[in-house]
Amino acid sequence: MAENTTNAVMFHSTRSNSKTYTSKQAIRRGIAEDGGLFVTDCLGETRYNISNIVGKSYKQIAKDVLQILLPDFTSSELDECVENAYGDQWEDCEVTPLKQLGTNNDFVLELFHGPTCAFKDVALQILPQFIRCSKNASDSSQNVMILTATSGDTGKAALAGFANVEGTSMVTFYPEGKVSKIQELQMTTQSGSNVKVCAVRGNFDDTQSSVKQIFTNDSINESIKNNNNALLSSANSINIGRLIPQVVYYFYAYSKLVERGSIKLGDEVEFCVPSGNFGNILAGYYAKMLGLPVKHLIVASNSNNVLFDFLVSGTYNKIRPFHQTVAPSMDILVSSNLERMLYYMCNKDTRLLQMLMNDLQQWGAFEVPEDVLSKIRELFGCGWANEDQIRDSIKECWNKHNYVIDPHTACGYFVMSHIPHDSSVPRVLLSTASPYKFPRVVCESLGLNVEGLDDFACMDLLERKTSTNAPKMLSELKNKTARFNDVINVEDMPDYVLKCANEIC
Ligand SMILES: *Cc1c(COP(=O)(O)O)cnc(C)c1O
């Protein structure tokens, strides 16, 4: 599709519309130059016709949705991306199966059947495919080298997606001794000739700061460009290439609800989403803009309840204590993707967004106008669970429904159980991780004795006591040997990146 036809979908920053980009360019860049997030003003102009959604496979729905949101990809490019991303590496051929929770109108959408057993696989299996396709069509023909610092989960999900994808390579750093044994094995056993994994002597913040410095280090960027024909990039969750694939499963869940007769086509449904960076739930908002009948989107948080406070008061204040919780992937104080929702709720006013984000940077807080807050609150509900409530919810869900949930999903379960709602409207809880990723907390919550057990023994115990099976991807790790065993100091990270570029780009 021509890039400059009048109806082309173009992306620009949430903070300015002076420069525009095709979706391929926006995916390669990740974040706008002014620090804003890429958005398109065409969102919602083309709607998804749900009238014949029933019976479609996950892949078919994915192709339909992606073609609307990423129109500068050809249909054959999208076909190939979808086929590569949602194939045999998923333990369930439905990709994101919908299960009923008990006998009432509540459901769970399981997003954790991918290679790393958490929901980030849905996006990170396809993002590398998008990057592969966007080479040449973009302003350069460079390969992309992804750098990440990880506290455990995202790094592995990205590794699994980028491994052996042509035109890409990836280096991931993690803080030595600060990730779980299972997480470490997940990373250090990763296959693929284009990936590297390295432990760093330091904590996560040191590792992350150093990666950020490498991204803005001109001499490293120049060297990798000139010597390796590659561009440094991140697989950050603000990339539209991570956001857009998540819109698909909202439509998929809806098609399954119609198929099983729980609703008629056109009836409204609600989604409850364990949230951190606001990416997953934002995709639900996009689905609504594309025409999905969504009545409410419920944001579930843990003790880092900055989103809850914002949705209640209209003030977003990141100056607050940071809590380490049993749902670590939601331990976030700045929910970056919120900026996109605000852009649309503020009538696409880039000046206002620039002011709000400036306030956040300068004062650590911003406040949205009253009318914007009430518009947001019409659609978004919210709640949060503390540590005890998370553990109690895991136990309650097991006792009531014979269904084991992980601590992140448990935040959503708790909020769903306590928020008032119209029982004729079905509700879908998005389950973001397999309980087997957090076997110790889950066993403890169920009242099982884990004293002296390692994480693999906790998995075995959980299997026996609940008659469920650990995903093979996790249980098999026990017998695998690490491919990567480098450990370096923080100050040696820049040189390490240059060395890797020579080896894997
Ligand atoms: C990343 C993550 C979340 C939070 O999702 P956001 O898109 O950041 O809101 C929730 N649960 C799990 C298991 C995750 O990995």
The ligand as an SDF file (V2000), in Angstrom:
LIG
                    3D

 15 15  0  0  0  0  0  0  0  0999 V2000
    3.4370   -8.0600   32.1710 C   0  0  0  0  0  0  0  0  0  0  0  0
    2.4820   -8.7970   33.0260 C   0  0  0  0  0  0  0  0  0  0  0  0
    1.3250   -8.1880   33.5610 C   0  0  0  0  0  0  0  0  0  0  0  0
    1.0170   -6.7230   33.3450 C   0  0  0  0  0  0  0  0  0  0  0  0
    0.6290   -6.4360   32.0240 O   0  0  0  0  0  0  0  0  0  0  0  0
    0.6630   -4.9390   31.4690 P   0  0  0  0  0  0  0  0  0  0  0  0
    0.4440   -5.0730   30.0210 O   0  0  0  0  0  0  0  0  0  0  0  0
    2.0620   -4.4400   31.7840 O   0  0  0  0  0  0  0  0  0  0  0  0
   -0.3760   -4.1810   32.1760 O   0  0  0  0  0  0  0  0  0  0  0  0
    0.4640   -8.9600   34.3160 C   0  0  0  0  0  0  0  0  0  0  0  0
    0.7280  -10.2570   34.5780 N   0  0  0  0  0  0  0  0  0  0  0  0
    1.8310  -10.8710   34.0950 C   0  0  0  0  0  0  0  0  0  0  0  0
    2.0660  -12.3150   34.4390 C   0  0  0  0  0  0  0  0  0  0  0  0
    2.7430  -10.1780   33.2950 C   0  0  0  0  0  0  0  0  0  0  0  0
    3.8370  -10.8100   32.8350 O   0  0  0  0  0  0  0  0  0  0  0  0
  1  2  1  0
  2  3  1  0
  2 14  2  0
  3  4  1  0
  3 10  2  0
  4  5  1  0
  5  6  1  0
  6  7  2  0
  6  8  1  0
  6  9  1  0
 10 11  1  0
 11 12  2  0
 12 13  1  0
 12 14  1  0
 14 15  1  0
M  END
$$$$
